[in-house]
Structures are given as C-alpha cells and as structure tokens.
Amino acid sequence: MTKSTLKKTITTSKDSVKILIITEEYYITGILYLPIPSSVENPTNENLLFYALNCGNKFIQLHDCIITSRDSVEYQPEQVKCYNINLDIVHSCQIIKED
C-alpha cells in the first residue's frame, strides 16, 4: 500500500461505528469511537473495531446506547448516554449499517 493510498484511507475512515453487542442477558446497540487510524496497518472500520476489541482492553465504552433485555423484549428498552461493557461478557459484536 502506497503512502497516498494509506493517507486517503485514513482520511475517509469514520471515527465511530454503530454496533450491536449481544451478551447472555442483553442486546446493546450504541456508538463506539474507534482508535486512532494510525495505530492499525489497514485502517478500515472493521479492522479498527477488531483492534478496539482485541488490543488487550478489558472494557469498551459505548455512547447513546439502547439496552434491551433478551428475556423481556416486550418492555421498553433502556436508553443510556454512556455505558461501559466488560468484554468478558460479550458473546458477539457486529457493525450495524446506518441508512
């Protein structure tokens, strides 16, 4: 990858992604601010998300979260401005495409 291609990739990469996290008890959607693109060799959103989840952090912080119980989905979801999640309890995580 040339320097001009790398620079273009970094400048067009978003600084956050909307993600869905599934734990044993909850579905959690929120905005995750990605690490600085220069810390990753190929800074796509997927690679930055992988780096954020696997670089040795114990917790991640989501913003503008909606937390829904998996057992009681008929109840109104809880909305939280900022939520810290222990990565040990995360079963899966995926990027939500925004329309």
N, C-alpha and C positions, 0 to 999 in steps of 0.2 A: 504494500500500500504506500503510495507516494505521500509526501507531506501535504500537497494541495488537496488530495482526496481525504486525508485524515482531518485536515482543517475544516473542510466542507461538512464532513460527517459530524464533527463536534459542534459546529455552529447550528446545524439543522436538528440536532437531537434535542428533545424536550427535556426540561429539568424535573418533570414529575410524570407519574403514570397513575391511572386509577386501577386499583387491583381488588380482587376478591380473594379473601383468605377464608379457608374452611378449617375449623377446629372441631373437636369432638362435640362441643355444645353450641357453637355459633357459626353463622355466616357473617363475615365482616367485610364491608366494602369501604374504601377510603382512598385518599390520595397519598402516595408515597413519594417523597422527594428523593431523587436519585443522587448517588455520589457524583463528585466532580468527574466529568468525562475523561480527563487526562489520567485518571487512576486506572483506566481499563484500556487494553490494547485496541479493541474494536468496539467503540462506544455506541452500540445500538441500545435501544430501550431494554430489550430482552437481556443483553449482556450486562447492562448496568443493574437491572433487577437481580440477576443471578449473583453478581458481585455483592450487592447490598444484603442478600440473604445468606451468602456463604463466605463472607470475609472474616468470620470469627466473632461477629456481633452476637450478643445474647438477646437483644431486644431490637425491634424496629418501631418507629413512630409513624402512625397514620393520622391524617388530618381530614376533617369533615366526614366522619365515619357514620355509617348506618350499621347497627348491630342487631341481628335478628337471631332469635333462639331457633335452633333446629327442631326442638321438640314442640314448641308452641308458636308455630308460624302465624296463627290467627291473631296474635297480639300485635299491637303497633310496635314497630321497631324503635329502638333507642337511637337517638341522634347525639353524637358527641363531637366536639370541636377537635379534640386531640386524644389519641388513645395509644398506649404503649403495649406492644404484644411480645410476649416471650416466645421466641422462635421454637422452643422445645415442644410447644403445644400445637404448632401449625401442622395440619395434615396435608393441605395443598394450597397453592397460591397461583393465581393466573392474572394476566393483564386483561382488563375489560376495555374493549374498543368503544370509544366515545363517538356518538353520531354527530 
